[in-house]
Amino acid sequence: MFAVVAHFDQKTEQAINAIWEGLSDSSISDYAYDISDRKPHITIADYSDIDDEFLLAFQALYRSKVKIQIVFNALSTFLNTGTLMLAPAPSKQLIDLHTDHHARFREYSNPESFYLPNRWTPHCTIANRLSQTRLNAAFDYCSKHLVTLHSEIVEIAVIKIAYDKNKAVGVSIISNEILH
């Protein structure tokens, strides 16, 4: 599986990594360490397969894009999933980035994807697959240790997710564009 993700500035990445570490140290969630090389991100799209044409078009689309300011100001959950996430304010720049991406790569889309326009909930996952007790503990921990994050999206990357027995085990960057 492949995904297109937005990566954050160093300050934001460090803040989220600190939360991940605290949740792990508190025996609440090891989400951050379930997959090697996981970085905090917002997923823009997912694909079952891509090709060289996709990668060339990706580079052309993102080569001239500028950094996007975002504000993480909400802590929330997807209903009945055990997922805790940081949600950014849905700025026009963020929505336009998502819309432009999907308009350009429409032919690669999976109609069942949660990342399609009108289905997408922009978020950065903090923890997932939590029982109700651990979800409550994670929410409590994050409520006490998080503040509003004024962030920047500084990179868009195509990643490949490696699986072993239907479980994601690693991530590798296939292509990336640093935003200006």
Residue, then its C-alpha position, 0 to 999 in steps of 0.5 A: m500500500f502507498a500513501v501521500v502524507a504531509h509532514f510537519d516542521q521540527k517543532t511540531e514533530q518534536a511535540i507529537n513525538a513527546i506525546w507518543e513517548g509519554l503515552s508509551d512510558s505510561s503504558i497507554s499506547d505504543y502506536a508510535y513504535d508499532i511501525s519502524d520509522r513512523k513520523p507524525h503526519i496527516t494522510i492526504a491519500d492512499y493507493s493500492d498501487i502507483d507507477d512511475e507516471f504517478l511519481l513524475a506527476f507527484q514531483a511536478l505538482y509539489r515542486s513549487k508548492v509553498k509551506i502551509q500554516i496549520v493549527f492543531n487545536a482539537l483532540s478527538t476520536f473516530l467513533n467506535t475505533g479506539t483512535l485518538m487524534l489531533a485535528p487541525a483547523p480546516s484552513k482553506q490552504l489545507i483543503d485546497l492542498h487536498t482537493d488539488h491532489h485528488a483532482r490531479f490523481r483521480e485515476y489512481s483513487n480507490p472509491e472506498s478510501f476514507y481520504l477522498p474529498n467529502r470523506w476526509t477528516p484531516h488528522c494526525t493519529i496519536a494512538n489507535r486500536l485502544s480499548q475504551t479504558r485506554l482511550n480514556a487514559a490517552f485522552d486524559y494524558c493528552s489533555k494534560h500535556l498538549v497545547t495548541l500547536h501552531s504548525e507548518i506542513v513542510e514536506i509532502a511524501v509518497i510512502k510505501i507501507a510494508y506489511d507482515k501477515n496483514k500487519a503494517v511493520g514499516v514505512s519507507i519514503i518513495s518520493n518527497e518534495i520539500l515545500h518552499 
